[in-house]
Amino acid sequence: MSTLVHTRLDVRPLSVFTGAEIHGVDLTQPLTQDEVDEIRAALLRWKVIFFRDQHIDHAQHLAFARRFGRPTSAHPYDANPPEGYPQIRTISSASTTGRRGERWHTDVTGVVNPPAGSILRAGRQVPAFGGDTLFTNLVAAYEHLSPALRALADGLWARHQFGGFNGDFDNQTVYAQRVQASPLVSEHPVVRVLPETGERALFVNPGFTRRIKDVNEEESRHLLNLFFEEITRPEYTVRFRWQPGSIAFWDNRATAHQGPGDFAYLDVERVLYRITLEGDVPVGVDGRHSNAVLGKPFSAFGVDTGAVA
């Protein structure tokens, strides 16, 4: 008869629907399987989990990520990884100078298989205040729609892509040129079913969702604005303040996030490092899978899945 091993992870919810801090684990050390299972369960329940005072390096960050999935390359376009770590994307507030913050977004939904999760870590260079990140729960947003609107959303599909929205990337930066040269466009169900829990998530976001299929442009705009307003309601959100050694790990299938507009006014540069985990192809309520319009899947680093038909 096997003996059940109990870990001492302390899960502290931060809001009614979204976010929990995890205490009682040392990420500088290899995780036990029980710790992995408890962390995964907390992630599925709270959609984004946070760790404090975990001063890990790039190698330990990568080792942690590999316990939960297969890391992708740093980014489809904006690859500025630390030397020797092509899976890690460096995110600096200096690159946002003059911008008024990001739109709410779910990472990389222009590809047919958006990342399953993202793990974002702070090094030692973060401001004492400002530069927070907001997260929202797309399952809660769906579940609190009226029954009639849920039924409508269940049957809708939407186009997601990089650029092509209000003049995005209509410039000559290196990033813009890469987007223009190799577009990533996919069609996803507006409501995706999460494989582990069977929950339904309102899978749209202002950063990448461009229009609803099979309706006219005006109807699409109104529907998307309605859905965007729903997913960003304050009651579904949590705000995370970065400190040295902080880590945010979110379920990218069930959340959207935003960096508020104070980036341009920070006196101290905020430097974070992100690893994304290879995702599955979303499945709608009717069992149909997302399809790629342009571009390849965003696969695990070193894996080329070939062109998408």
Secondary structure, 3 states (H helix, E strand, C coil): CCCCCCCCCEEEECCCCCCEEEECCCCCCCCCHHHHHHHHHHHHHHCEEEECCCCCCHHHHHHHHHCCCCEECCCCCCCCCCCCCCCCEEEEHHHHCCCCCCCCECCCCCCCCCCCEEEEEECCCCCCCCCCEEEEEHHHHHHCCCHHHHHHHHCCEEEEECCCCCCCCCCCCHHHHHHHHCCCEEEEECEEECCCCCCEEECCCCCCEEEECCCCHHHHHHHHHHHHHHHCCHHHEEEECCCCCCEEEEECCCEEEECCCCHHHCCCCCEEEEEEECCCCCEECCCCECEEEECCCCCECCCCCCCCC
